[in-house]
Amino acid sequence: MNLEQLNFHHLFYFWRVARGGHLTRAARELHVSQSALSAQIRQLEERLGEALFERGGRRLVPTATGRLVMSYAENIFGLGQEMLGRLQGQREGMLRLRVGSVATLSRNYQENWIRPLLADPTVVLTLESGVLEGLLDRLAQHRLDVVLANEPVASDPERPLHCRFLGSQAISLVGPSARWTGRTLGIPDGLDGADVALPGPRHALRAQFDALCLGAGVRPRLRAEVDDMAMLRLIARDSGWLTVLPDVVVQDELRSGSLVRVGQATQLQEHFYAITTPHRHRIERLERLIGGAQAPPGDPPRR
């Protein structure tokens, strides 16, 4: 079939059903009858010469052809949504930049990274936080312009991505200044039996830290494990325990002197990445941010 024979209205209906897996729910959301929706999807199948769905219990499950068509429909309608957002921003004389960041990433790092945009009166920022896979799905649907992460992701043909390294930072051991000013501990050798708060198991640093302790035969006394870096920052400040984290998380407390660096582990590194889609509309200000990124304060970038 030729492109002009493809009915994009039918393709849109297929896309909405495939995203949810339910014909009834999609019909309700689209304000059409279930029979009319089903008929339009059948017409698309007839045009393409392939079945797009099969039954999986109460759900409609895309066939192999349906999954292929779905991957293209995601791009087509995701780009359409992006286009409408860009046009709206253009009419308002503003650039809308949508940034996602994984929940385990330091909010201080994210703020440092977007800081050049905060003084720009022509930029409207949308900042989202979540689990990496969910953010990557939104990126693939063109609902985000960039995802900031502390672990790399691989690209694959069904979800092509660009993952660009932004920089690294060594990990520090910090403690309350009233107790630890002028004292130092080795990591991990000085931590046997010490009360510590650590990033949670989902954080990219945690496996590195656990392996380091295991190799040295060191067993700290775990008092808290926290995925959210903002909460880990509060615990570092208020608990009295030693905390293992990147300097950027507690940069304000280190400057004010309420916390001090007790040790630093150059073997442990948090890496920062900007993830984008290769076919999105080029945004010059975003490209400058990615291209001119620096590692967080306290450590030079490693390229």
Backbone as CSV, one residue per row, in Angstrom:
resi,resn,N_x,N_y,N_z,CA_x,CA_y,CA_z,C_x,C_y,C_z
1,MET,0.841,-1.187,0.000,0.000,0.000,0.000,0.883,1.247,0.000
2,ASN,0.368,2.326,-0.528,1.067,3.603,-0.534,0.749,4.383,0.739
3,LEU,1.624,5.345,1.062,1.436,6.122,2.277,0.094,6.847,2.281
4,GLU,-0.338,7.347,1.123,-1.602,8.088,1.093,-2.806,7.192,1.374
5,GLN,-2.601,5.863,1.301,-3.691,4.941,1.608,-3.773,4.620,3.099
6,LEU,-2.760,5.029,3.851,-2.759,4.750,5.286,-3.655,5.755,6.001
7,ASN,-4.631,5.264,6.730,-5.560,6.114,7.463,-4.998,6.362,8.864
8,PHE,-4.490,7.575,9.082,-3.857,7.870,10.361,-4.874,7.955,11.502
9,HIS,-6.143,8.182,11.146,-7.190,8.165,12.165,-7.337,6.752,12.726
10,HIS,-7.328,5.768,11.846,-7.391,4.373,12.284,-6.140,4.011,13.089
11,LEU,-4.998,4.492,12.630,-3.751,4.213,13.327,-3.770,4.809,14.735
12,PHE,-4.354,5.999,14.882,-4.464,6.635,16.199,-5.321,5.792,17.128
13,TYR,-6.449,5.284,16.621,-7.315,4.440,17.437,-6.587,3.156,17.855
14,PHE,-5.869,2.553,16.916,-5.086,1.354,17.253,-4.095,1.675,18.367
15,TRP,-3.409,2.802,18.259,-2.391,3.209,19.234,-2.992,3.350,20.624
16,ARG,-4.165,3.968,20.705,-4.787,4.172,22.006,-5.210,2.837,22.625
17,VAL,-5.722,1.916,21.812,-6.106,0.608,22.334,-4.868,-0.177,22.755
18,ALA,-3.810,-0.156,21.947,-2.597,-0.921,22.228,-1.918,-0.427,23.500
19,ARG,-1.998,0.869,23.772,-1.351,1.407,24.974,-2.011,0.885,26.242
20,GLY,-3.314,0.698,26.215,-4.019,0.256,27.417,-4.389,-1.209,27.427
21,GLY,-4.523,-1.793,26.226,-4.874,-3.206,26.131,-6.347,-3.499,26.311
22,HIS,-7.186,-2.449,26.390,-8.619,-2.645,26.619,-9.419,-1.827,25.605
23,LEU,-10.262,-2.508,24.860,-11.098,-1.835,23.861,-12.146,-0.955,24.533
24,THR,-12.781,-1.483,25.583,-13.860,-0.736,26.246,-13.337,0.555,26.856
25,ARG,-12.208,0.460,27.544,-11.651,1.642,28.189,-11.236,2.690,27.161
26,ALA,-10.596,2.246,26.072,-10.174,3.183,25.035,-11.375,3.848,24.383
27,ALA,-12.440,3.071,24.156,-13.652,3.642,23.552,-14.238,4.727,24.452
28,ARG,-14.251,4.467,25.752,-14.780,5.461,26.702,-13.923,6.727,26.684
29,GLU,-12.588,6.566,26.670,-11.694,7.724,26.669,-11.806,8.519,25.373
30,LEU,-12.076,7.828,24.252,-12.144,8.492,22.945,-13.553,8.969,22.607
31,HIS,-14.532,8.641,23.485,-15.928,9.058,23.287,-16.500,8.504,21.979
32,VAL,-16.203,7.229,21.708,-16.801,6.517,20.576,-17.339,5.197,21.100
33,SER,-18.204,4.574,20.314,-18.738,3.285,20.736,-17.684,2.202,20.553
34,GLN,-17.823,1.142,21.337,-16.870,0.043,21.247,-16.923,-0.608,19.866
35,SER,-18.126,-0.744,19.317,-18.269,-1.371,17.997,-17.616,-0.519,16.911
36,ALA,-17.760,0.820,17.009,-17.146,1.701,16.008,-15.617,1.634,16.105
37,LEU,-15.096,1.587,17.321,-13.645,1.508,17.511,-13.114,0.190,16.956
38,SER,-13.807,-0.894,17.265,-13.399,-2.211,16.777,-13.423,-2.260,15.250
39,ALA,-14.447,-1.644,14.646,-14.566,-1.644,13.186,-13.415,-0.878,12.537
40,GLN,-13.002,0.225,13.141,-11.918,1.018,12.546,-10.579,0.297,12.650
41,ILE,-10.378,-0.440,13.736,-9.144,-1.213,13.855,-9.142,-2.353,12.837
42,ARG,-10.315,-2.974,12.619,-10.397,-4.027,11.593,-10.060,-3.481,10.215
43,GLN,-10.511,-2.255,9.936,-10.190,-1.645,8.643,-8.685,-1.429,8.495
44,LEU,-8.025,-1.030,9.585,-6.571,-0.856,9.534,-5.896,-2.203,9.286
45,GLU,-6.371,-3.259,9.956,-5.808,-4.592,9.738,-5.989,-5.040,8.300
46,GLU,-7.153,-4.744,7.725,-7.401,-5.119,6.324,-6.466,-4.373,5.384
47,ARG,-6.229,-3.093,5.649,-5.312,-2.311,4.820,-3.882,-2.853,4.911
48,LEU,-3.482,-3.210,6.133,-2.120,-3.687,6.335,-1.954,-5.158,5.962
49,GLY,-3.079,-5.879,5.921,-3.018,-7.298,5.568,-2.492,-8.176,6.681
50,GLU,-2.545,-7.686,7.934,-2.027,-8.426,9.079,-2.920,-8.191,10.289
51,ALA,-3.052,-9.244,11.126,-3.741,-9.071,12.403,-2.848,-8.273,13.340
52,LEU,-3.441,-7.352,14.088,-2.677,-6.492,14.998,-2.843,-6.884,16.457
53,PHE,-3.926,-7.597,16.778,-4.181,-8.005,18.159,-4.536,-9.480,18.223
54,GLU,-4.275,-10.058,19.417,-4.805,-11.362,19.758,-5.296,-11.278,21.200
55,ARG,-6.202,-12.158,21.565,-6.763,-12.139,22.904,-5.791,-12.746,23.904
56,GLY,-5.635,-12.081,25.038,-4.841,-12.615,26.152,-5.650,-12.450,27.412
57,GLY,-6.568,-13.366,27.665,-7.515,-13.199,28.771,-8.490,-12.091,28.413
58,ARG,-8.586,-11.101,29.305,-9.488,-9.974,29.037,-8.815,-8.855,28.255
59,ARG,-7.528,-9.006,28.024,-6.770,-7.943,27.363,-6.578,-8.251,25.882
60,LEU,-6.384,-7.182,25.127,-5.963,-7.309,23.735,-4.447,-7.166,23.705
61,VAL,-3.776,-8.194,23.221,-2.320,-8.221,23.201,-1.847,-8.042,21.763
62,PRO,-0.978,-7.064,21.488,-0.490,-6.876,20.121,0.254,-8.113,19.614
63,THR,0.011,-8.477,18.368,0.781,-9.521,17.710,2.181,-8.978,17.406
64,ALA,3.028,-9.814,16.795,4.365,-9.339,16.408,4.237,-8.149,15.462
65,THR,3.297,-8.233,14.510,3.073,-7.089,13.613,2.519,-5.908,14.391
66,GLY,1.634,-6.184,15.350,1.072,-5.106,16.166,2.137,-4.383,16.958
67,ARG,3.112,-5.123,17.485,4.202,-4.480,18.241,5.056,-3.607,17.330
68,LEU,5.282,-4.065,16.101,6.045,-3.260,15.141,5.292,-1.976,14.807
69,VAL,3.999,-2.112,14.506,3.185,-0.936,14.180,3.117,0.002,15.381
70,MET,3.006,-0.578,16.585,2.941,0.229,17.808,4.208,1.066,17.980
71,SER,5.387,0.484,17.698,6.634,1.225,17.879,6.680,2.441,16.957
72,TYR,6.149,2.313,15.741,6.104,3.464,14.834,5.019,4.451,15.259
73,ALA,3.881,3.922,15.717,2.796,4.815,16.152,3.230,5.652,17.346
74,GLU,4.021,5.064,18.261,4.538,5.821,19.399,5.334,7.030,18.924
75,ASN,6.181,6.823,17.922,6.968,7.936,17.390,6.095,8.959,16.684
76,ILE,5.173,8.462,15.872,4.327,9.368,15.086,3.513,10.279,15.995
77,PHE,2.799,9.703,16.970,1.909,10.505,17.808,2.663,11.188,18.945
78,GLY,3.781,10.589,19.364,4.629,11.285,20.330,5.208,12.551,19.734
79,LEU,5.690,12.465,18.496,6.206,13.662,17.819,5.101,14.684,17.592
80,GLY,3.883,14.181,17.330,2.756,15.103,17.172,2.505,15.883,18.457
81,GLN,2.569,15.189,19.601,2.393,15.876,20.884,3.518,16.870,21.133
82,GLU,4.747,16.455,20.791,5.876,17.368,20.953,5.696,18.609,20.080
83,MET,5.250,18.407,18.834,5.042,19.528,17.920,4.027,20.516,18.495
84,LEU,2.911,20.002,19.035,1.894,20.891,19.589,2.447,21.680,20.774
85,GLY,3.253,21.000,21.612,3.865,21.696,22.744,4.823,22.778,22.297
86,ARG,5.622,22.486,21.277,6.564,23.481,20.761,5.826,24.674,20.155
87,LEU,4.739,24.392,19.426,3.964,25.478,18.811,3.319,26.353,19.876
88,GLN,2.807,25.700,20.938,2.210,26.482,22.019,3.255,27.380,22.661
89,GLY,4.444,26.818,22.928,5.512,27.622,23.501,5.926,28.749,22.582
90,GLN,5.957,28.474,21.267,6.346,29.495,20.291,5.355,30.644,20.291
91,ARG,4.066,30.295,20.387,3.045,31.353,20.426,3.182,32.196,21.679
92,GLU,3.608,31.542,22.779,3.774,32.271,24.036,5.131,32.960,24.122
93,GLY,5.971,32.747,23.099,7.314,33.310,23.120,8.221,32.630,24.114
94,MET,7.936,31.359,24.433,8.684,30.631,25.453,9.191,29.308,24.894
95,LEU,10.262,28.799,25.487,10.755,27.454,25.211,10.363,26.566,26.378
96,ARG,9.658,25.498,26.096,9.294,24.538,27.128,10.304,23.397,27.100
97,LEU,10.997,23.198,28.205,12.000,22.148,28.298,11.580,21.187,29.404
98,ARG,11.439,19.911,29.040,10.907,18.904,29.956,12.042,17.959,30.360
99,VAL,12.385,17.986,31.638,13.538,17.246,32.157,13.054,16.202,33.161
100,GLY,13.420,14.954,32.926,13.145,13.895,33.884,14.430,13.516,34.595
101,SER,14.339,13.102,35.854,15.520,12.623,36.563,15.131,11.434,37.420
102,VAL,16.024,10.464,37.513,15.719,9.280,38.317,15.612,9.688,39.780
103,ALA,14.768,8.958,40.503,14.488,9.330,41.892,15.725,9.254,42.775
104,THR,16.709,8.436,42.388,17.915,8.295,43.211,18.966,9.348,42.891
105,LEU,18.701,10.243,41.952,19.667,11.278,41.588,19.542,12.468,42.546
106,SER,20.667,13.040,42.908,20.665,14.200,43.794,19.922,15.367,43.161
107,ARG,19.012,15.970,43.934,18.301,17.162,43.438,19.273,18.336,43.332
108,ASN,20.297,18.364,44.187,21.314,19.408,44.060,22.029,19.291,42.725
109,TYR,22.336,18.064,42.309,22.989,17.891,41.009,22.069,18.382,39.892
110,GLN,20.807,18.009,39.959,19.865,18.424,38.931,19.766,19.951,38.875
111,GLU,19.684,20.598,40.047,19.596,22.057,40.054,20.869,22.686,39.493
112,ASN,22.032,22.141,39.870,23.287,22.657,39.319,23.302,22.557,37.799
113,TRP,22.765,21.445,37.288,22.798,21.205,35.846,21.889,22.182,35.087
114,ILE,20.711,22.453,35.641,19.775,23.343,34.939,19.989,24.804,35.299
115,ARG,20.951,25.100,36.191,21.119,26.464,36.674,21.208,27.511,35.558
116,PRO,21.908,27.252,34.427,21.957,28.275,33.363,20.589,28.670,32.826
117,LEU,19.587,27.785,33.000,18.250,28.093,32.485,17.406,28.876,33.483
118,LEU,17.789,28.861,34.761,16.936,29.470,35.782,16.835,30.985,35.632
119,ALA,17.868,31.594,35.046,17.855,33.048,34.855,17.351,33.445,33.470
120,ASP,16.917,32.455,32.667,16.464,32.730,31.299,14.955,32.953,31.306
121,PRO,14.487,34.168,31.068,13.047,34.454,31.157,12.236,33.844,30.021
122,THR,12.904,33.261,29.013,12.168,32.683,27.886,12.002,31.168,28.018
123,VAL,12.404,30.581,29.143,12.336,29.131,29.328,11.317,28.780,30.402
124,VAL,10.469,27.812,30.095,9.566,27.206,31.076,10.037,25.779,31.297
125,LEU,10.333,25.433,32.541,10.854,24.106,32.866,9.751,23.212,33.421
126,THR,9.745,21.967,32.974,8.944,20.921,33.599,9.908,19.878,34.124
127,LEU,9.895,19.639,35.433,10.824,18.710,36.063,10.039,17.539,36.632
128,GLU,10.421,16.334,36.235,9.757,15.120,36.697,10.781,14.194,37.334
129,SER,10.318,13.413,38.302,11.176,12.432,38.965,10.472,11.093,38.933
130,GLY,11.242,10.012,38.812,10.617,8.701,38.794,11.614,7.590,38.609
131,VAL,11.088,6.398,38.365,11.903,5.219,38.088,12.426,5.320,36.656
132,LEU,13.652,4.875,36.436,14.298,5.058,35.138,13.462,4.510,33.996
133,GLU,12.938,3.298,34.118,12.194,2.696,33.005,10.970,3.528,32.628
134,GLY,10.263,4.027,33.642,9.098,4.865,33.360,9.488,6.156,32.664
135,LEU,10.586,6.760,33.087,11.060,7.988,32.455,11.485,7.728,31.015
136,LEU,12.142,6.582,30.776,12.570,6.262,29.407,11.362,6.023,28.497
137,ASP,10.298,5.441,29.046,9.072,5.284,28.253,8.515,6.646,27.866
138,ARG,8.507,7.584,28.791,7.998,8.926,28.495,8.915,9.647,27.510
139,LEU,10.213,9.391,27.618,11.158,9.966,26.664,10.891,9.419,25.260
140,ALA,10.671,8.107,25.163,10.403,7.486,23.864,9.095,7.988,23.263
141,GLN,8.153,8.387,24.116,6.869,8.928,23.654,6.944,10.429,23.398
142,HIS,8.161,11.009,23.542,8.400,12.438,23.322,7.657,13.306,24.335
143,ARG,7.418,12.755,25.526,6.808,13.531,26.597,7.865,14.166,27.494
144,LEU,9.126,13.761,27.305,10.272,14.379,27.958,11.317,14.687,26.900
145,ASP,12.130,15.714,27.138,13.201,16.069,26.211,14.523,15.427,26.597
146,VAL,14.724,15.178,27.883,15.972,14.590,28.359,15.699,13.906,29.688
147,VAL,16.429,12.834,29.945,16.388,12.158,31.245,17.791,12.191,31.837
148,LEU,17.900,12.656,33.076,19.162,12.636,33.807,19.203,11.375,34.661
149,ALA,20.309,10.638,34.568,20.412,9.369,35.282,21.816,9.199,35.838
150,ASN,21.951,8.288,36.810,23.266,7.973,37.360,23.712,6.568,36.971
151,GLU,23.149,6.050,35.895,23.598,4.809,35.289,23.350,4.881,33.789
152,PRO,24.217,4.258,32.994,24.031,4.317,31.540,22.920,3.376,31.097
153,VAL,22.369,3.631,29.934,21.390,2.718,29.338,21.855,2.371,27.930
154,ALA,21.540,1.157,27.530,21.892,0.710,26.186,20.749,1.024,25.227
155,SER,21.095,1.305,23.993,20.088,1.526,22.968,19.748,0.194,22.312
156,ASP,18.528,0.086,21.811,18.172,-1.094,21.023,17.262,-0.640,19.895
157,PRO,17.096,-1.467,18.851,16.328,-1.028,17.668,14.899,-0.607,17.987
158,GLU,14.280,-1.216,19.014,12.895,-0.883,19.331,12.785,0.391,20.163
159,ARG,13.886,0.775,20.820,13.876,2.006,21.609,15.243,2.668,21.495
160,PRO,15.529,3.310,20.345,16.839,3.938,20.158,17.010,5.133,21.090
161,LEU,18.161,5.179,21.748,18.438,6.252,22.696,19.877,6.713,22.532
162,HIS,20.122,7.980,22.871,21.476,8.509,22.987,21.776,8.689,24.469
163,CYS,22.845,8.085,24.961,23.248,8.212,26.353,24.601,8.896,26.385
164,ARG,24.631,10.135,26.921,25.870,10.919,26.909,26.367,11.171,28.327
165,PHE,27.653,10.914,28.521,28.293,11.054,29.822,28.470,12.532,30.166
166,LEU,28.067,12.914,31.374,28.166,14.302,31.813,29.335,14.542,32.756
167,GLY,29.701,13.566,33.549,30.786,13.749,34.505,30.670,12.756,35.646
168,SER,31.607,12.813,36.572,31.652,11.899,37.707,32.000,12.663,38.975
169,GLN,31.714,12.036,40.103,32.134,12.597,41.379,32.504,11.475,42.329
170,ALA,33.609,11.667,43.054,33.995,10.699,44.076,32.995,10.740,45.230
171,ILE,32.912,9.642,45.949,31.947,9.508,47.043,32.634,9.807,48.380
172,SER,31.925,10.505,49.239,32.497,10.900,50.527,31.770,10.236,51.689
173,LEU,32.476,10.191,52.795,31.905,9.810,54.075,31.786,11.101,54.873
174,VAL,30.558,11.440,55.274,30.354,12.694,55.999,29.747,12.412,57.360
175,GLY,29.977,13.337,58.282,29.426,13.217,59.621,29.217,14.592,60.232
176,PRO,28.503,14.681,61.344,28.242,15.974,62.000,29.548,16.598,62.490
177,SER,29.692,17.887,62.266,30.953,18.570,62.595,31.261,18.539,64.087
178,ALA,30.243,18.554,64.947,30.470,18.559,66.389,31.254,17.333,66.845
179,ARG,31.097,16.256,66.123,31.757,15.014,66.523,32.980,14.692,65.680
180,TRP,32.964,15.106,64.401,33.960,14.576,63.467,34.943,15.606,62.941
181,THR,34.859,16.858,63.335,35.823,17.861,62.865,37.248,17.443,63.254
182,GLY,38.126,17.417,62.252,39.525,17.069,62.486,39.801,15.584,62.512
183,ARG,38.801,14.753,62.318,38.991,13.300,62.336,38.818,12.739,60.926
184,THR,39.472,11.667,60.652,39.349,11.013,59.350,39.209,9.504,59.537
185,LEU,38.512,8.875,58.593,38.363,7.423,58.551,38.610,6.951,57.122
186,GLY,39.186,5.792,56.997,39.340,5.188,55.680,38.050,4.519,55.246
187,ILE,37.839,4.447,53.943,36.668,3.759,53.384,37.181,2.596,52.540
188,PRO,36.858,1.369,52.936,35.912,0.972,53.992,36.567,0.606,55.312
189,ASP,37.906,0.615,55.396,38.600,0.029,56.545,38.153,0.603,57.883
190,GLY,37.838,1.896,57.933,37.489,2.523,59.198,36.044,2.376,59.592
191,LEU,35.261,1.619,58.821,33.814,1.586,59.048,33.323,0.327,59.735
192,ASP,34.216,-0.571,60.133,33.773,-1.815,60.759,33.042,-1.492,62.063
193,GLY,31.766,-1.871,62.122,30.949,-1.635,63.309,30.400,-0.237,63.441
194,ALA,30.732,0.680,62.522,30.261,2.069,62.615,28.805,2.185,62.163
195,ASP,28.055,3.080,62.820,26.678,3.364,62.406,26.705,4.163,61.104
196,VAL,26.053,3.626,60.050,26.084,4.310,58.759,24.690,4.365,58.147
197,ALA,24.457,5.409,57.374,23.287,5.526,56.501,23.800,5.447,55.067
198,LEU,23.120,4.668,54.242,23.604,4.398,52.885,22.509,4.645,51.849
199,PRO,22.904,4.902,50.607,21.919,4.887,49.524,21.243,3.524,49.467
200,GLY,19.981,3.504,49.042,19.227,2.255,48.978,19.731,1.308,47.900
201,PRO,19.225,0.075,47.907,19.698,-0.941,46.967,19.517,-0.566,45.494
202,ARG,18.564,0.317,45.196,18.360,0.705,43.785,19.413,1.693,43.299
203,HIS,20.128,2.321,44.216,21.094,3.341,43.817,22.323,2.676,43.222
204,ALA,22.858,3.288,42.154,24.004,2.714,41.459,25.219,2.568,42.373
205,LEU,25.329,3.400,43.410,26.485,3.354,44.310,26.462,2.179,45.278
206,ARG,25.276,1.695,45.581,25.155,0.744,46.677,25.921,-0.547,46.402
207,ALA,25.785,-1.094,45.206,26.492,-2.335,44.878,28.003,-2.132,44.953
208,GLN,28.476,-0.945,44.510,29.908,-0.657,44.595,30.375,-0.663,46.053
209,PHE,29.611,0.012,46.909,29.991,0.116,48.315,29.969,-1.252,48.999
210,ASP,28.922,-2.026,48.775,28.816,-3.341,49.406,29.960,-4.246,48.973
211,ALA,30.316,-4.192,47.676,31.416,-5.026,47.178,32.739,-4.613,47.819
212,LEU,32.927,-3.296,48.008,34.159,-2.796,48.623,34.281,-3.297,50.062
213,CYS,33.185,-3.241,50.820,33.204,-3.717,52.208,33.412,-5.228,52.275
214,LEU,32.749,-5.944,51.391,32.875,-7.400,51.388,34.311,-7.811,51.097
215,GLY,34.933,-7.147,50.135,36.309,-7.469,49.780,37.292,-7.192,50.910
216,ALA,36.978,-6.200,51.741,37.872,-5.835,52.851,37.507,-6.538,54.151
217,GLY,36.423,-7.321,54.139,35.983,-7.989,55.358,35.442,-7.042,56.401
218,VAL,34.874,-5.917,55.948,34.368,-4.873,56.852,32.847,-4.953,56.912
219,ARG,32.295,-4.812,58.135,30.837,-4.871,58.297,30.358,-3.638,59.071
220,PRO,29.985,-2.568,58.364,29.383,-1.418,59.058,28.039,-1.814,59.664
221,ARG,27.579,-1.018,60.609,26.258,-1.247,61.203,25.247,-0.371,60.464
222,LEU,24.465,-1.007,59.603,23.511,-0.267,58.776,22.366,0.255,59.628
223,ARG,22.177,1.588,59.625,21.093,2.213,60.384,19.964,2.698,59.487
224,ALA,20.291,3.009,58.242,19.244,3.449,57.307,19.746,3.244,55.885
225,GLU,18.828,2.880,54.997,19.124,2.856,53.566,18.016,3.625,52.866
226,VAL,18.413,4.581,52.057,17.473,5.593,51.560,17.682,5.796,50.067
227,ASP,16.606,5.598,49.292,16.698,5.835,47.846,16.715,7.324,47.513
228,ASP,15.904,8.082,48.230,15.750,9.503,47.915,16.913,10.299,48.506
229,MET,17.660,10.992,47.628,18.846,11.698,48.086,18.502,12.896,48.984
230,ALA,17.339,13.496,48.771,16.942,14.605,49.642,16.730,14.103,51.072
231,MET,16.137,12.921,51.218,15.942,12.354,52.547,17.274,11.916,53.153
232,LEU,18.165,11.351,52.342,19.481,10.951,52.844,20.252,12.174,53.343
233,ARG,20.071,13.286,52.672,20.705,14.541,53.094,20.208,14.951,54.481
234,LEU,18.908,14.829,54.729,18.361,15.184,56.041,18.880,14.242,57.123
235,ILE,18.973,12.966,56.783,19.485,11.998,57.752,20.949,12.282,58.068
236,ALA,21.730,12.601,57.047,23.136,12.947,57.270,23.251,14.132,58.219
237,ARG,22.357,15.089,58.074,22.410,16.315,58.869,21.939,16.104,60.309
238,ASP,20.907,15.241,60.495,20.212,15.213,61.776,20.399,13.945,62.604
239,SER,20.952,12.883,62.020,20.977,11.604,62.738,22.187,11.444,63.642
240,GLY,23.324,12.052,63.278,24.566,11.794,64.000,25.334,10.605,63.465
241,TRP,24.756,9.846,62.511,25.453,8.715,61.919,26.397,9.201,60.827
242,LEU,27.299,8.339,60.436,28.101,8.584,59.241,27.262,8.238,58.016
243,THR,27.472,8.996,56.957,26.672,8.789,55.745,27.591,8.741,54.537
244,VAL,27.324,7.787,53.668,28.106,7.614,52.441,27.274,8.155,51.280
245,LEU,27.786,9.206,50.630,27.032,9.824,49.537,27.952,10.750,48.731
246,PRO,27.493,11.185,47.548,28.267,12.174,46.787,28.246,13.534,47.490
247,ASP,29.348,14.270,47.397,29.422,15.604,48.016,28.272,16.505,47.584
248,VAL,27.853,16.370,46.322,26.850,17.294,45.796,25.548,17.229,46.579
249,VAL,25.245,16.070,47.169,23.996,15.913,47.918,23.973,16.839,49.136
250,VAL,25.148,16.991,49.786,25.225,17.797,51.018,26.121,19.014,50.808
251,GLN,26.143,19.546,49.595,27.042,20.666,49.300,26.769,21.874,50.204
252,ASP,25.521,22.145,50.518,25.197,23.310,51.353,25.647,23.086,52.801
253,GLU,25.464,21.862,53.310,25.866,21.557,54.685,27.391,21.559,54.823
254,LEU,28.103,21.121,53.785,29.573,21.164,53.830,30.067,22.609,53.807
255,ARG,29.405,23.464,53.033,29.801,24.883,52.983,29.531,25.573,54.319
256,SER,28.390,25.252,54.934,28.026,25.917,56.191,28.792,25.360,57.380
257,GLY,29.354,24.163,57.226,30.105,23.566,58.315,29.289,22.692,59.240
258,SER,28.000,22.489,58.966,27.210,21.610,59.829,27.609,20.145,59.638
259,LEU,28.130,19.821,58.439,28.687,18.499,58.169,30.134,18.669,57.732
260,VAL,30.951,17.635,57.986,32.334,17.646,57.517,32.605,16.344,56.780
261,ARG,33.557,16.417,55.868,33.983,15.223,55.152,34.957,14.464,56.041
262,VAL,34.623,13.218,56.352,35.439,12.384,57.232,36.375,11.496,56.424
263,GLY,35.985,11.183,55.216,36.804,10.352,54.337,36.269,10.432,52.926
264,GLN,37.063,9.959,51.985,36.641,9.962,50.587,37.164,8.699,49.928
265,ALA,36.321,8.097,49.091,36.683,6.855,48.409,36.770,7.117,46.916
266,THR,37.988,7.204,46.406,38.141,7.429,44.968,37.747,6.191,44.169
267,GLN,37.693,5.016,44.856,37.265,3.814,44.149,35.766,3.850,43.833
268,LEU,35.027,4.626,44.611,33.582,4.745,44.413,33.291,6.019,43.635
269,GLN,32.552,5.891,42.566,32.224,7.043,41.731,30.743,7.030,41.396
270,GLU,30.121,8.194,41.462,28.787,8.329,40.869,28.961,9.005,39.522
271,HIS,28.384,8.394,38.502,28.477,8.920,37.144,27.127,9.522,36.756
272,PHE,27.175,10.546,35.924,25.963,11.252,35.521,25.822,11.210,33.997
273,TYR,24.587,10.969,33.539,24.329,10.801,32.110,23.099,11.608,31.704
274,ALA,23.132,12.095,30.463,21.953,12.712,29.843,21.483,11.779,28.736
275,ILE,20.225,11.377,28.802,19.665,10.430,27.834,18.623,11.156,26.996
276,THR,18.766,11.053,25.681,17.836,11.696,24.755,17.462,10.698,23.662
277,THR,16.476,11.066,22.862,16.118,10.256,21.691,16.819,10.834,20.467
278,PRO,17.228,9.993,19.533,18.011,10.502,18.398,17.201,11.277,17.376
279,HIS,15.867,11.084,17.335,15.082,11.693,16.261,14.243,12.880,16.711
280,ARG,14.459,13.339,17.946,13.663,14.463,18.410,14.115,15.770,17.744
281,HIS,13.251,16.766,17.823,13.589,18.100,17.340,14.766,18.644,18.152
282,ARG,15.769,19.161,17.463,16.963,19.664,18.140,16.641,20.935,18.923
283,ILE,17.016,20.961,20.201,16.800,22.114,21.069,18.170,22.664,21.432
284,GLU,18.501,23.818,20.911,19.864,24.331,21.027,20.283,24.531,22.485
285,ARG,19.384,25.073,23.309,19.765,25.319,24.696,20.017,24.009,25.457
286,LEU,19.262,22.971,25.098,19.509,21.667,25.706,20.844,21.098,25.238
287,GLU,21.140,21.257,23.954,22.414,20.758,23.429,23.597,21.460,24.097
288,ARG,23.450,22.752,24.374,24.540,23.470,25.036,24.728,22.975,26.459
289,LEU,23.605,22.664,27.144,23.710,22.124,28.492,24.448,20.787,28.496
290,ILE,24.076,19.920,27.576,24.701,18.596,27.519,26.160,18.709,27.100
291,GLY,26.428,19.523,26.093,27.789,19.648,25.579,28.725,20.359,26.530
292,GLY,28.193,21.267,27.357,29.051,22.031,28.258,28.975,21.583,29.692
293,ALA,28.438,20.351,29.912,28.238,19.888,31.283,29.557,19.737,32.017
294,GLN,29.523,20.064,33.280,30.670,19.877,34.163,30.282,18.921,35.277
295,ALA,31.255,18.252,35.837,30.980,17.418,37.014,30.559,18.321,38.163
296,PRO,29.838,17.766,39.146,29.411,18.551,40.290,30.593,19.147,41.047
297,PRO,30.374,20.197,41.855,31.463,20.824,42.600,32.244,19.795,43.407
298,GLY,33.561,19.943,43.418,34.377,19.078,44.245,35.123,18.026,43.484
299,ASP,34.826,17.846,42.187,35.534,16.829,41.441,35.532,17.183,39.973
300,PRO,36.661,17.108,39.268,36.695,17.427,37.858,36.028,16.351,37.042
301,PRO,35.513,16.699,35.837,34.863,15.679,35.016,35.873,14.655,34.511
302,ARG,35.400,13.410,34.381,36.233,12.365,33.793,35.597,11.950,32.493
303,ARG,36.305,12.127,31.396,35.756,11.854,30.078,36.311,10.551,29.517
